[in-house]
Amino acid sequence: MARTSSMWVILGILFLSSTLRSEVTRPSSRILHTETPEFQQIRAEGFDALYNMDYTLARSRFARLRQILPQHPSGYLYAATATWVELLNSRRRLQTGIYKGQSFFVESKEKVDLRTDEVFRAAIAQAICTADSALQRNPHDPEALYYKGAAHGLLACYEGTITRSFISALRHGSKSVSIHRQVIEIDPGFTDAYLTIGTYDYVVGNLPFFVKILAAIGGFHGSRDRGLEELKKVADHGLYANDDARVVLITFYARENRFSEALKLLEILTEKYPRNDLFRLERAGTLAGLGRRSESYSLYDQLLHENPASRMSDLIHFQYGETLAADGRSGEAIEQYRMIVRDSGSSQEMITRAHLRTGQLLDLQHRRDEAMNEYRAVLSRENVFNLHDQAKKCLEKPYNGQDR
């Protein structure tokens, strides 16, 4: 199955598996039989590029898939995948820390570039259309069903991480799971299909109480423990979606503070994809979670030395600041956040987050006037997640280290 890259960071990364199995007896009408060795090689190159954060190469490889087999859903699905992952990266939403707090689940209906949104949704629609055409020829084609479910799953990821419309995300996620359960019924050994099912089970089972009520009203149910077991099954025994499951498990293990398990998976992925510095950045944070502070700080410093003024330096500074703040080194953490604000290459979203965190740490140092200036800076900028609400609360009452 096709591999993905990251994050609902991430759900995401997740519903995207689709380079399909070959052991089961296949009728000639299965779309798998249209694939050529060239097609499979180009697909592998595309996802290797995507995991190594070379989005230009990934898009070109997926465009080539559409040229070779325009009737195959994968080229359209993967084009949408590349659009989504690159957008997540541009907004610095591929790191796990963003998904740990309850504020992530606040529905904010964020602004999305209309052209990007149109391109993404058009590719998803075409993926579903071509999968439906294949299912008309063979209603029991597990590959066609898988691609259709993956398209709805990717749309769920997009709604959850980009447009921030969680009811829509739950609806599409539920449809994806329903379709992938059909895949399991047709082929019980199709282990990779549990990637979507496990992700959905965990996310719905781990929603904050107020969102879980809405989900239950809509008929959405899940189980956190079952979801983790299903994902581990894919990581250990899947044929093609192992790395996808590892990425999702890292995200969920971070929420669970299961750092030892996350570190083992990060070491595998870091070795396999050496050009993806996000895995190394996640490793630095995970080492800190394990209490291995000196190793963590050394890795942050190494990443900053290797990436001066790079597209990732703002994210590295932010994560470094979070680790320092958790260690009680608030003065050094504030300096990391302020470097983000001073850097003209920082993403706008990271600058807003940096202002909020600077204000919160200043409040903890009882520097109230300075903190209030930071909160006002947040309110003067475009809202992301519920940062405006957090800033307003901090203006009304000094931050006490509890509400995030």
ABEGO torsion letter per residue (X at the ends): XBBBABBXXGGBAAAABABBBAABBBBAABAAAABBAAAAAAAAAAAAAAAAGBAAAAAAAAAAAAAABAABAAAAAAAAAAAAAAAAAAAGAABAAAAABAAAABBAGBBBBAAAAAAAAAAAAAAAAAAAAAAAABAABAAAAAAAAAAAAAAAAAAAAAAGBAAAAAAAAAAAAAAAAAAAAABAABAAAAAAAAAAAAAAAABBAAAAAAAAAAGBBBBAAAAAAAAAAAAAABAAAAAAAAAAAAAAAAAAGBAAAAAAAAAAAAAABAABAAAAAAAAAAAAAAGBAAAAAAAAAAAAAABBGBAAAAAAAAAAAAAAAAAGBAAAAAAAAAAAAABAABBAAAAAAAAAAAAAAAAAAGBAAAAAAAAAAAAABBBBEAAAAAAAAAAABBBAGABX
